[in-house]
Amino acid sequence: MTAHIENLDIPAGMEITGELPDGAEKVLTPKALELIVDLHRKFNGDRLERLEARKVRQAEIAAGKDLDFLPETAEVRNDPSWQVAPPAPGLEDRRVEVTGPTYKKMTINALNSGAKVWLADQEDANTPQWDSVIQGQINLLDSLNREIDFTSPEGKEYKLAPDEDLPTIVVRPRGWHMPEKHILIDGEETSGSLVDFALYFATAGQVQIEKGRGPYFYLAKMESHLEARLWNQVFEHAEDAFGLARGTIRATVLIETYTAAFEMEEILYELREHSAGLNAGRWDYIFSVIKNFRSRGSDFLLPDRSDVTMTVPFMRAYTELLVRTCHKRGAHAIGGMSAFVPSKDEAANKAAFDKVREDKSREASNGFDGSWVAHPGMVALCKEVFTETLGDKPNQIDNKREDVSVAASDLLDVKSTPGSMTEAGLRTNVSVGIQYLRAWLEGNGAVAINGLMEDAATAEISRSQVWQWHDAGITLDSGEKVTKELVERIVAEEVAKLPGDDAGWKDATDTFVSVALDPEYVDFLTLPAYARMP
């Protein structure tokens, strides 16, 4: 069944071009649609300016300029007096957070997982397929109203646990770069970020307030404190429009771009009334390192994706600085996502759980207040590990990590990363990238491949590494030079190993080859992939 656009009260200047799923009127309310129009007219121009600023900085890096802490904001960093707001209701204890898309079954599973927080993902673990965009909002609202259930094709029923056992919902809207082509305002495509924010804030977010919590968000792909300032302006405008007190909205920023790592303190400062801390978005961070310094020579060439662990020098520096920065300012520091998923193979399962335990133990001992897992089956382990450090305390913000001192050179020390560039690594990048893109184009943004939960961030590492290795003409462990012909041969060989006929893989293969081999590097593979979506 579908809802009908003529039944909606659509503001002047707005056009909705997508077919509406049943129940869409619950989230496409007059207040929500009016807020989208208002935010677009007030802030979209600033958003586009910020995206242009990204291109300017990228050009400077390509021309040889290194990243550094900003001299113009030294006063913010050197001022010891300011702190972010104290933790909001439901965000005091974040020792384990589960992340996943807002599909109905996954919504129920995440909410029943025993996690302290559910990152309801409308970004990297989701796809911007129009039906998913709207249905995800419906699922969030229905879950808060306890009107959600799901029965699988096999007859298994999924229902919510009692309210007191459910995690706090924190929604991750799309990044500033993603458009929403199905909603036009004054003839212009809207911002995926503003659409996702407005629909949640105006509907489910208000229910959250009634339940004693609030509209909480994870902010993705930010590249500067000025982008954080723009979000803060959006929050203030929305709070004023709905008559809410300052700080009702809270946001945790993912430090998942190389440029943002040099502006962590400034990002907290810009959002301080609305800040809920920072998160170490490890997979996008690795992608961003390659993306920003992809043409800067051997000092920025990374080995196989599997060799780039959290203990290599440049990743260690980034996480240490994040914990120190957050705790200095009274904010939560949340660790990165563990991509391992449970397996039916006993040996593989033990290995996965051992790696997750090692990963989370390191984060807890380094001062993080909690961490992410990608699968409900890993929640109990993550909670157990952090409880070993935290005990009954909700967090360890009082662990100021004053022993940490990280210089710009430490963050930039990519060349000290140990590891090899192998044919096996190239094949993994090709195979995973194509498999993920097929799932993404078919509407599934979180896919278990080879025992790991792949999302857009991990797919970005795969295709960017192929682009960089090809552009640099590196020689693999096999002695072969990475050329266009070699990559195309490996693509053909890896696709031939996948189930189904070649025709079913064509769109995904074509998209992957273009973003991995075209001379002009595409900033995000999701942009050309989104163009292929209806």
Helices and strands as residue ranges (DSSP letters): E 2-3, G 5-7, E 14-16, E 20-21, G 24-26, H 30-62, G 71-73, H 74-78, E 96-101, H 104-111, E 117-121, H 130-144, E 149-151, E 157-159, G 163-165, E 168-172, E 179-185, E 188-191, H 192-202, H 204-210, E 216-219, H 225-241, E 250-255, G 260-263, H 264-270, E 275-280, H 282-292, G 298-300, G 305-307, H 313-328, E 333-338, H 346-366, E 370-373, G 376-378, H 379-390, H 408-411, G 414-416, H 423-441, E 447-449, E 452-454, H 456-472, H 484-496, G 502-505, H 506-517, H 526-532
